Amino acid sequence: MSEFDPRTPMPTLSLLLAQRGALPPAEAVALALDLLDALLAAHAAGRPHGPPTTDNVRVDATGRAHLVNSADFTDTAFASASLPQDGVCAVGEVLEAMLAGPHGAAVDADLQAIVAQAQAPEAQRTPSLQALRSALSQWADSTLHAPLSALPSSSDTPENGRLDALMARMRYKSDFPAMSDAVVRIQGMASSETESIASFTNEILKDVALTNKLLRLVNSAHFAARGGSINTVSRAVSLVGFNGVRNMALSLVLLEHMRDKGHAHLIKDEFLRALMAGSIAVELCAEAHENEEAFIAAMFQNLGRMLVEFYFPDEARAVRHLVASSYKPLSEARASANVLGVDFETLALGVAKAWGLPDAIQHSMRRPRGEPPLRPPVQSAERLRWIALVANDMADILLRSPPQELDMRLAQQAGAYAKTLGIRPQQVRQATVVARKKLIDMAEAMALNVQAGSAAAQLLQHPDQDIAVPPADQAEPPDALAPLALHATPPPAPDKGQPVAVVVPSVADMLSAGIQDISQAMVEDFKLSDVLRMILETMVRAMGFQRVVFCLRDPKADALTGRFGLGAGVEGVGSIDTVVKAFHITLKASSLDLFSTVCLKGVDTLISDAAEPRIAQRLPAWYHSHVHAPTFLLLPLVIKGKPFGLVYADKAEKGVLPLDEQELALLRTLRNQAIIAFRQSV
């Protein structure tokens, strides 16, 4: 073996135990087997070594144990040994330390007996290192490779209790409640039959960073076919649909919250693998109406692995170690169940239920068991499960396979599942090419930089560089071959050492972009409500208004009443719904009401200080009771001298609405677009 560098950030076992306490029995036994293999191999080579201790054992990032010579720090995984009479007792002591730790842990009787015999007086002690290894191996065979239903628990708590305990640990993390709240709100809005585009848009707009990233993503090449640039969430929802925007928003929420400096590259690996699986699933869907559900089902089928990687990195490392063990490696399901008490899938389903994901998606998150069917399942739910499984398996191959084996493994996987999906193997492979190109676009839109040489970097390598796609069975028109054309290598990601300049668009730029979006929508077969929402959203994003309300004339009451709005607010008093319902502007010339006067005269009006006495006395009672903003803007909508609507916008602070000539002109253009939309819709 090569020289082991003590400067490598590889913790000693004693430090690991101080940080984590007792290790799960499965992990402790796996580490002990590592030590025994190293000691036996090195003893056979005739190179003696002092007894192992928790101070001269180090654990690498994959969860493998290394025995370190304190004199020269030589890696002794295969190159050193303790004397047999000392080694058995020393390994027993190390194993006991791993199982007990500073906090203590429950250990089953068979393993307790093995540990006790290894430390017994010499006459009763386990006779050799090989005998100790055999005893631990037998324990591993009977315990770690048992059926999942028979897996031992570190306590008498049933599976639901273990799941609850894991979720409680996640909730204790400061960001998990915020992430859960965001997912629940977005999912609830997207799945509700009663919620409007305005409500959904308002929910997204509450998070400025999420809004900006979502618009970058929806304008990536993945959605370029939608036509034209998209500058408002309202238009994105109109074009892409609730579920499409939901999928993007959920992806961005996960990315935004699941960050950790200590192992950020592993988190990005998992996130990009999930995003890749979702993209492949969309390409594999024969039914276009199932695309969005396939995306979210595939992305969340391995949610448990992603959550554990972020929230429980030590346990994630232990699972990887058991899966990659040279001694009878475990399946990921068994390994995670041994380490966590529940497998990844059970954890994912528990979180999905707490997040309120639809039953259909929760069903799709369960990996199907048994052999792949020889024809596509008739039921949509079963089809989605198999599509999600295939997509995740293909994503794993793309993420983990050596480049020289990638094409072969993809071909094998395509052949295994082609009949289940009802398509040709070539189409399965082509789906990975198209999806991978889209992933590269999405990662760029998300400003997602990855560590050079990481698995994620391989995943984001342009597919033309490493996948040789053979010709299809049938001739295809030239346009269909465009995705396979040879392209120049995309420019490298920005140097991590150099700060990336963030361009903040000006108010005028954002207003202009919104006007362009609205103009594009009005050329098409538009809905009046969609255009009005886009106008309000542009004002909120560009000007930073607290609330924007649209009022429309009620002929029966001869008044303008609030119809809908956007903006921040809490539930109950002060919420945007309460504010909208409060608006009632009488259209009578005799009224001294400031709002009535402005609307009847058709004068654009800015109130910088609503508390000024001469202004305050002319504000209606409903304004003082329910709205009460210190600064607000009024833009009346007038046709042939008669007011029929009003755009109201306010700020939470006094006198903070400076407008230059260009910005004022653009605001009036927005108002005029509303008037034109009304005329065209009549």
C-alpha positions in Angstrom: 0.0 0.0 0.0 1.1 3.6 -0.5 2.2 5.8 2.4 -0.6 7.1 4.6 -0.4 10.8 5.0 -1.3 11.8 8.6 -2.3 15.3 7.4 -5.3 13.7 5.5 -8.5 14.8 7.3 -9.3 11.3 8.5 -10.5 11.2 12.1 -9.2 8.7 14.6 -11.7 6.3 16.0 -11.5 7.9 19.4 -12.5 11.3 17.9 -15.3 9.6 15.9 -16.7 8.0 19.1 -16.4 11.3 21.0 -18.5 13.0 18.3 -21.1 10.2 17.7 -21.2 8.1 20.8 -21.9 4.4 20.4 -21.9 3.1 16.9 -24.6 0.8 15.5 -23.6 -2.8 16.0 -23.5 -3.4 12.2 -21.0 -0.6 11.7 -18.9 -1.5 14.7 -18.5 -5.1 13.5 -17.7 -4.0 10.0 -14.9 -1.8 11.3 -13.6 -4.6 13.5 -13.5 -7.0 10.5 -11.4 -4.4 8.7 -8.9 -4.4 11.5 -8.8 -8.2 11.7 -8.2 -8.5 8.0 -5.4 -6.0 8.2 -3.8 -7.7 11.2 -4.0 -11.2 9.7 -2.6 -10.1 6.4 0.3 -8.2 7.9 1.0 -11.0 10.5 1.3 -13.5 7.6 3.8 -11.1 6.0 6.0 -11.1 9.1 5.6 -7.4 9.9 4.6 -7.1 13.6 2.6 -4.2 14.9 1.6 -2.9 18.3 -2.0 -3.7 19.6 -4.7 -1.6 17.9 -6.4 1.1 20.0 -9.0 3.7 19.3 -6.2 6.3 19.0 -4.2 4.5 16.2 -7.3 3.5 14.1 -8.5 6.0 11.6 -11.8 5.9 9.6 -11.8 7.2 6.0 -14.6 8.9 4.1 -16.0 5.6 2.9 -16.3 4.2 6.4 -13.2 1.9 6.2 -10.9 1.4 9.1 -7.1 2.0 8.8 -4.6 0.9 11.4 -1.8 3.5 11.7 1.7 2.9 12.9 2.4 5.7 15.3 6.1 5.8 14.4 5.9 6.3 10.6 2.2 6.5 9.9 2.3 3.8 7.3 -1.1 2.7 6.1 -1.3 -0.8 7.5 -4.6 -2.0 6.0 -2.6 -4.8 4.5 0.9 -4.3 5.8 1.2 -4.7 9.6 0.1 -6.9 12.5 0.0 -7.2 16.2 1.2 -10.3 18.0 -1.7 -12.8 18.1 -1.8 -13.1 21.9 -2.1 -9.3 22.2 -4.2 -8.7 19.1 -7.3 -10.6 20.1 -7.8 -8.8 23.4 -6.9 -5.4 21.8 -9.5 -5.9 19.0 -12.0 -6.9 21.7 -11.3 -3.7 23.6 -11.7 -1.6 20.5 -14.9 -3.3 19.6 -16.3 -2.8 23.1 -15.4 0.9 22.9 -17.2 1.2 19.6 -20.3 -0.5 20.9 -20.4 1.3 24.3 -18.9 4.8 23.3 -19.3 7.5 25.9 -23.1 7.2 26.0 -23.7 3.4 26.0 -25.7 1.3 23.6 -27.8 -1.8 23.6 -26.0 -4.8 22.1 -27.6 -8.3 21.5 -26.5 -11.2 23.7 -24.6 -13.1 20.9 -22.4 -10.1 20.1 -21.9 -9.3 23.8 -20.6 -12.9 24.3 -18.1 -12.5 21.4 -16.7 -9.3 22.8 -16.5 -10.7 26.4 -14.6 -13.8 25.2 -12.1 -11.8 23.2 -11.2 -9.9 26.5 -11.3 -12.9 28.8 -8.2 -14.2 30.7 -5.8 -15.9 28.3 -6.9 -19.4 29.1 -10.6 -18.7 28.3 -9.9 -16.1 25.6 -10.7 -16.5 21.9 -7.7 -18.5 20.7 -6.6 -16.5 17.7 -7.3 -13.5 15.4 -8.8 -15.9 12.8 -11.1 -17.4 15.4 -12.3 -13.9 16.4 -12.9 -13.0 12.8 -14.9 -16.2 12.2 -17.1 -15.5 15.2 -17.8 -11.9 14.0 -18.4 -13.1 10.5 -20.9 -15.7 11.7 -22.7 -13.0 13.7 -22.8 -10.8 10.6 -24.1 -13.7 8.5 -26.9 -14.4 10.9 -27.8 -10.8 11.6 -26.9 -8.5 8.8 -28.1 -10.8 6.0 -31.4 -11.7 7.7 -34.7 -10.8 6.0 -35.6 -7.2 6.5 -38.6 -8.3 8.6 -36.3 -10.0 11.0 -33.7 -7.3 11.4 -32.7 -6.6 15.0 -33.3 -3.2 16.6 -31.0 -1.4 19.0 -34.0 -1.0 21.3 -37.5 -2.5 21.8 -39.0 0.4 19.9 -41.1 -0.8 16.9 -40.3 0.4 13.4 -42.7 3.4 13.6 -41.0 4.5 16.8 -37.6 4.4 15.1 -39.0 6.4 12.1 -40.4 8.9 14.5 -37.1 9.2 16.3 -35.2 9.9 13.0 -37.8 12.5 12.0 -37.5 14.1 15.4 -33.7 14.3 14.9 -34.2 16.0 11.5 -36.8 18.4 13.0 -34.2 19.4 15.6 -32.0 20.7 12.7 -32.7 24.4 12.2 -33.3 24.1 8.4 -35.6 21.1 8.3 -38.7 22.8 9.6 -38.2 25.6 7.1 -37.7 23.2 4.2 -40.7 21.1 5.3 -42.9 24.2 5.6 -41.9 25.4 2.1 -42.5 21.9 0.6 -45.9 21.6 2.3 -47.0 25.1 1.1 -45.9 24.6 -2.5 -47.3 21.0 -2.7 -50.5 22.1 -1.1 -51.0 25.0 -3.5 -50.2 22.8 -6.6 -52.5 19.9 -5.6 -55.5 22.0 -4.4 -58.5 22.1 -6.7 -59.6 25.4 -5.1 -56.4 27.4 -5.2 -55.9 29.9 -8.1 -52.8 30.7 -10.1 -52.7 34.0 -8.1 -52.5 32.1 -4.8 -49.8 29.8 -6.1 -47.9 32.7 -7.6 -48.1 34.6 -4.4 -46.7 31.7 -2.5 -43.6 31.5 -4.8 -43.1 35.3 -4.7 -42.8 35.3 -0.9 -39.3 33.9 -1.5 -37.3 36.3 -3.7 -34.4 33.9 -4.2 -36.7 31.0 -5.1 -38.5 33.3 -7.6 -35.4 34.4 -9.3 -33.9 30.8 -9.5 -37.2 29.4 -10.8 -37.4 32.0 -13.6 -33.8 31.2 -14.5 -34.7 27.5 -14.6 -37.9 27.9 -16.6 -35.9 29.9 -19.2 -33.2 27.2 -19.5 -33.0 25.1 -22.7 -35.1 22.5 -21.0 -38.2 24.7 -21.5 -37.0 26.7 -24.5 -39.6 25.0 -26.7 -42.3 26.8 -24.7 -41.5 29.8 -26.9 -40.0 33.2 -25.9 -38.5 34.3 -22.7 -40.6 33.9 -19.5 -40.2 36.8 -17.0 -43.1 36.2 -14.5 -44.1 33.3 -12.3 -47.7 33.8 -13.5 -46.7 33.2 -17.1 -44.6 30.2 -16.1 -47.6 28.7 -14.4 -49.8 29.4 -17.4 -47.3 27.8 -19.8 -45.7 25.0 -17.8 -48.7 24.2 -15.5 -49.0 23.9 -11.7 -47.3 20.6 -11.5 -44.4 21.6 -13.8 -43.7 24.7 -11.7 -44.2 22.7 -8.5 -41.5 20.2 -9.6 -39.1 23.0 -10.3 -39.9 24.8 -7.0 -39.5 21.6 -5.0 -36.2 20.9 -6.6 -34.9 24.4 -5.8 -36.2 24.2 -2.2 -34.3 20.9 -1.7 -31.2 22.4 -3.2 -31.4 25.6 -1.2 -31.9 24.0 2.2 -29.7 20.9 1.8 -26.3 22.5 2.0 -23.4 21.6 4.2 -19.8 22.8 3.9 -18.4 19.6 5.5 -19.6 17.3 2.7 -21.2 19.6 0.2 -19.9 17.5 -2.8 -21.8 14.4 -1.6 -25.0 16.4 -1.2 -24.6 17.8 -4.7 -24.0 14.2 -6.0 -27.2 13.0 -4.5 -29.2 16.1 -5.6 -28.0 15.9 -9.2 -28.5 12.2 -9.3 -32.2 12.7 -8.2 -32.6 15.5 -10.7 -31.1 13.3 -13.4 -33.5 10.5 -12.5 -36.5 12.9 -12.8 -35.3 14.1 -16.2 -34.8 10.5 -17.5 -38.3 9.5 -16.2 -39.9 12.3 -18.2 -38.1 11.1 -21.4 -39.2 7.5 -20.7 -42.9 8.4 -20.4 -45.0 7.3 -23.3 -48.0 9.3 -21.9 -47.3 13.0 -22.0 -49.8 13.8 -19.3 -47.8 11.6 -16.9 -44.5 13.5 -17.4 -44.7 15.7 -14.3 -45.8 12.9 -12.0 -43.0 10.7 -13.4 -40.5 13.5 -12.7 -41.4 13.9 -9.0 -41.8 10.1 -8.4 -38.3 9.4 -9.8 -36.7 12.4 -8.0 -38.2 11.3 -4.7 -37.8 7.5 -5.0 -34.4 7.9 -3.4 -35.3 10.8 -1.1 -34.3 8.7 2.0 -30.7 8.4 0.8 -30.5 12.1 0.1 -32.0 13.0 3.5 -29.6 10.7 5.4 -26.6 12.0 3.4 -27.4 15.5 4.6 -28.8 15.1 8.1 -26.9 12.0 9.2 -23.6 11.9 7.4 -22.0 9.5 9.8 -24.8 7.0 9.3 -24.7 7.5 5.5 -21.0 6.7 5.6 -21.7 3.5 7.6 -24.3 2.5 5.0 -21.9 3.0 2.1 -19.3 1.0 4.0 -21.6 -2.0 4.4 -22.7 -1.8 0.8 -19.1 -1.7 -0.5 -17.7 -4.2 2.1 -15.3 -6.7 0.7 -16.9 -9.3 3.0 -20.4 -10.2 1.8 -21.6 -6.7 0.9 -25.2 -5.8 1.9 -27.9 -4.4 -0.3 -28.6 -0.7 0.4 -32.0 -1.6 1.9 -30.5 -4.0 4.4 -27.5 -1.8 5.2 -29.7 1.3 5.9 -32.1 -0.8 8.0 -29.2 -2.1 10.1 -27.6 1.3 10.6 -30.8 3.4 11.0 -33.3 0.9 12.3 -35.5 1.6 9.2 -34.5 1.4 5.5 -34.1 4.5 3.3 -37.5 3.9 1.6 -39.4 3.8 4.9 -37.7 7.1 6.0 -38.5 8.7 2.6 -42.2 7.6 2.8 -42.5 8.9 6.3 -41.2 12.3 5.3 -43.3 12.3 2.1 -46.4 11.7 4.2 -45.5 14.5 6.6 -45.0 16.8 3.5 -48.4 16.0 2.2 -47.2 14.5 -1.1 -50.2 12.9 -3.0 -50.9 9.2 -2.4 -50.0 8.5 -6.0 -46.5 9.9 -5.6 -46.0 8.1 -2.3 -47.0 4.9 -4.1 -44.5 5.6 -6.9 -41.7 6.2 -4.4 -41.9 2.5 -3.4 -39.5 0.5 -5.6 -41.3 -2.4 -7.3 -40.1 -5.8 -6.2 -39.5 -8.9 -8.3 -38.7 -9.4 -12.0 -39.5 -6.7 -14.5 -42.8 -7.4 -16.3 -42.6 -8.4 -19.9 -45.1 -5.7 -21.0 -45.9 -2.2 -19.6 -48.3 -2.3 -16.6 -51.8 -1.3 -17.4 -52.3 0.8 -14.3 -50.7 4.3 -14.4 -49.5 4.0 -10.8 -47.5 0.8 -11.5 -46.1 2.3 -14.8 -44.8 5.2 -12.8 -43.1 3.0 -10.2 -41.2 1.1 -12.9 -40.4 4.3 -14.8 -39.0 5.8 -11.6 -37.0 2.6 -10.9 -35.5 2.5 -14.3 -34.7 6.2 -14.3 -33.0 5.9 -10.9 -30.9 2.9 -12.0 -29.8 4.7 -15.1 -28.9 7.8 -13.1 -26.9 5.6 -10.7 -25.0 4.2 -13.7 -24.3 7.6 -15.1 -23.1 8.9 -11.7 -21.0 5.9 -10.5 -19.7 4.0 -13.5 -16.1 4.3 -14.8 -16.2 6.1 -18.1 -14.9 3.1 -20.0 -17.8 1.0 -18.8 -20.5 3.5 -19.0 -21.9 2.7 -22.5 -21.8 -1.1 -21.8 -23.8 -0.7 -18.5 -26.3 1.6 -20.0 -26.9 -0.9 -22.9 -27.4 -3.7 -20.4 -29.9 -1.7 -18.4 -31.7 -0.6 -21.5 -32.1 -4.2 -22.6 -33.3 -5.4 -19.2 -36.2 -2.9 -19.0 -37.2 -2.1 -22.6 -40.1 -4.6 -22.6 -41.3 -3.3 -19.2 -41.4 0.3 -20.6 -42.9 -0.8 -24.0 -40.1 0.9 -26.0 -36.9 -0.3 -27.8 -33.6 -0.5 -26.0 -32.2 2.2 -28.2 -35.0 4.6 -27.0 -34.1 3.9 -23.4 -30.5 4.9 -24.0 -31.5 7.9 -26.1 -33.6 9.1 -23.2 -30.5 9.3 -21.0 -28.7 11.3 -23.7 -31.5 13.9 -24.0 -32.1 14.0 -20.2 -28.5 14.5 -19.5 -28.2 17.5 -21.8 -31.3 19.0 -20.1 -29.7 18.4 -16.7 -26.6 20.3 -17.8 -28.8 23.2 -18.8 -30.7 23.1 -15.5 -27.6 22.9 -13.4 -26.2 26.0 -15.2 -29.5 27.8 -14.7 -29.4 26.9 -10.9 -25.8 28.2 -10.8 -24.8 24.7 -9.4 -21.1 24.3 -9.5 -19.6 21.0 -8.6 -16.2 19.8 -7.4 -13.8 18.9 -10.1 -13.3 15.1 -10.4 -16.4 14.3 -8.3 -19.2 12.0 -9.4 -21.4 15.0 -10.1 -18.8 16.4 -12.4 -18.9 13.2 -14.4 -22.7 13.4 -14.6 -22.5 17.0 -15.9 -20.0 16.0 -18.6 -21.5 16.6 -22.0 -22.9 13.2 -23.2 -21.4 13.5 -26.7 -18.0 13.0 -25.0 -18.7 9.6 -23.5 -21.7 7.9 -25.0 -21.5 6.4 -28.4 -25.1 6.1 -29.6 -25.5 3.5 -32.4 -27.9 4.2 -35.2 -31.6 3.5 -34.5 -33.4 0.6 -36.2 -35.4 3.0 -38.3 -34.2 6.0 -40.3 -35.0 9.3 -38.6 -35.6 12.7 -40.1 -32.6 15.1 -39.9 -34.2 17.2 -37.2 -34.5 14.2 -34.9 -30.8 13.7 -35.1 -30.0 17.3 -33.9 -29.6 16.3 -30.2 -26.9 13.8 -31.3 -24.9 16.2 -33.4 -21.3 16.8 -32.4 -21.0 20.0 -30.4 -18.1 22.0 -28.9 -17.4 21.2 -25.3 -19.4 23.6 -23.1 -17.2 26.3 -21.4 -15.8 25.2 -18.0 -17.5 26.2 -14.8 -16.2 29.4 -13.2 -13.0 29.1 -11.1 -14.0 28.3 -7.5 -11.3 30.6 -6.3 -12.8 33.6 -8.1 -16.0 35.3 -6.9 -18.9 35.1 -9.4 -20.3 38.5 -10.3 -24.0 38.7 -9.6 -25.8 41.0 -11.9 -28.8 42.6 -10.2 -31.3 43.8 -12.7 -32.5 47.4 -12.3 -36.1 48.4 -11.6 -36.5 49.6 -15.2 -35.0 46.3 -16.5 -37.5 44.2 -14.5 -40.4 46.4 -15.5 -39.4 46.1 -19.2 -39.0 42.3 -18.9 -42.5 42.0 -17.4 -44.0 44.3 -20.1 -42.4 42.0 -22.7 -43.8 38.9 -21.1 -47.3 40.5 -21.0 -47.1 41.6 -24.6 -46.1 38.1 -25.7 -49.1 36.7 -23.7 -51.5 39.1 -25.3 -50.5 38.1 -28.8 -51.6 34.6 -28.0 -55.0 33.3 -26.9 -54.8 34.8 -23.5 -57.0 34.8 -20.4 -57.7 38.3 -19.0 -57.1 37.1 -15.4 -53.6 35.7 -16.4 -52.6 39.1 -17.9 -53.7 41.0 -14.9 -51.8 38.7 -12.5 -48.7 39.2 -14.6 -49.1 43.0 -14.3 -49.4 42.8 -10.5 -46.5 40.3 -10.2 -44.2 42.6 -12.3 -44.9 45.5 -10.0 -44.2 43.4 -6.9 -40.9 42.0 -8.2 -39.6 45.2 -9.8 -40.7 47.8 -7.3 -40.6 45.7 -4.1 -44.2 46.6 -3.2 -45.5 45.1 0.0 -49.0 44.5 -1.6 -50.6 45.1 -4.9 -54.4 44.9 -5.3 -56.5 45.0 -8.5 -60.0 46.5 -8.2 -62.8 46.3 -10.7 -66.1 48.1 -11.1 -69.2 46.4 -9.6 -72.1 47.8 -11.7 -74.7 47.0 -9.0 -72.9 48.9 -6.3 -71.5 51.6 -8.5 -68.1 51.1 -6.8 -64.7 49.6 -7.4 -64.2 46.5 -5.3 -61.0 44.4 -4.6 -60.8 41.3 -6.8 -57.4 39.8 -6.2 -53.9 40.8 -5.1 -50.3 39.7 -4.5 -47.9 40.4 -1.7 -46.7 39.4 1.7 -48.9 39.1 4.8 -49.7 36.8 7.7 -52.9 34.8 8.1 -55.9 36.7 9.5 -55.7 40.4 10.0 -53.3 42.1 7.5 -53.2 39.2 5.1 -53.5 39.9 1.4 -57.0 38.3 1.2 -58.2 40.5 4.1 -56.8 43.6 2.3 -58.4 42.7 -1.0 -61.8 42.2 0.5 -61.6 45.5 2.3 -61.4 47.6 -0.9 -64.7 49.4 -1.7 -64.3 52.7 -3.6 -67.6 54.6 -4.2 -67.9 56.2 -7.7 -70.0 59.2 -6.7 -69.0 62.7 -7.5 -70.2 63.9 -4.1 -67.7 61.7 -2.3 -64.7 63.4 -0.6 -63.0 60.1 -0.4 -59.4 60.4 -1.8 -59.7 57.0 -3.6 -63.0 58.1 -5.2 -61.6 61.4 -6.3 -58.5 59.9 -7.9 -60.5 57.3 -9.8 -63.1 59.8 -11.0 -60.5 62.2 -12.2 -58.3 59.4 -13.7 -55.1 60.9 -12.0 -52.1 58.7 -11.3 -51.3 59.5 -7.6 -48.4 58.8 -5.2 -49.0 59.3 -1.5 -45.6 59.4 0.3 -47.0 59.9 3.8 -50.5 58.7 4.5 -50.3 60.0 8.1 -50.1 63.6 7.0 -53.3 65.3 8.4 -54.7 66.6 5.1 -54.3 63.2 3.5 -55.3 61.1 6.5 -58.7 62.9 6.8 -59.6 62.0 3.2 -58.8 58.3 3.5 -61.9 56.0 3.9 -62.6 54.1 7.1 -62.0 50.8 5.5 -58.5 51.9 4.6 -57.7 52.9 8.2 -59.1 49.7 9.5 -57.7 47.0 7.2 -55.0 48.5 5.0 -53.2 51.4 6.7 -50.0 51.6 4.6 -47.8 54.7 5.1 -46.9 55.0 1.3 -49.0 53.9 -1.6 -49.6 54.4 -5.4 -52.9 54.6 -7.2 -53.1 53.9 -11.0 -56.7 54.3 -12.2 -58.0 52.4 -15.3 -60.2 54.6 -17.4 -62.0 54.0 -20.7 -63.8 56.9 -22.4 -63.5 59.0 -19.3 -65.2 56.4 -17.0 -63.2 54.5 -14.4 -63.6 50.8 -14.5 -60.6 49.6 -12.4 -57.7 50.6 -10.2 -54.2 49.2 -9.5 -53.2 49.9 -5.9 -49.7 49.3 -4.6 -48.2 50.1 -1.2 -44.9 50.1 0.8 -44.4 49.2 4.5 -42.2 52.3 5.1 -43.0 56.0 4.7 -41.7 57.9 1.7 -39.7 55.0 0.1 -41.0 55.1 -3.4 -38.7 57.3 -5.5 -39.6 57.1 -9.2 -37.6 58.4 -12.1 -39.2 59.3 -15.4 -38.4 56.0 -17.1 -39.8 54.0 -14.2 -42.9 56.1 -14.1 -43.4 55.7 -17.8 -43.0 51.9 -17.5 -45.5 51.7 -14.7 -48.0 53.6 -16.8 -47.3 51.2 -19.7 -48.2 48.3 -17.4 -51.5 50.1 -16.4 -52.2 50.7 -20.1 -51.6 47.0 -20.9 -54.4 46.2 -18.5 -56.7 48.6 -20.3 -55.8 47.1 -23.7 -56.3 43.6 -22.3 -59.8 44.6 -21.2 -60.7 46.0 -24.6 -59.4 42.9 -26.4 -61.3 40.6 -24.1 -64.7 42.3 -24.6 
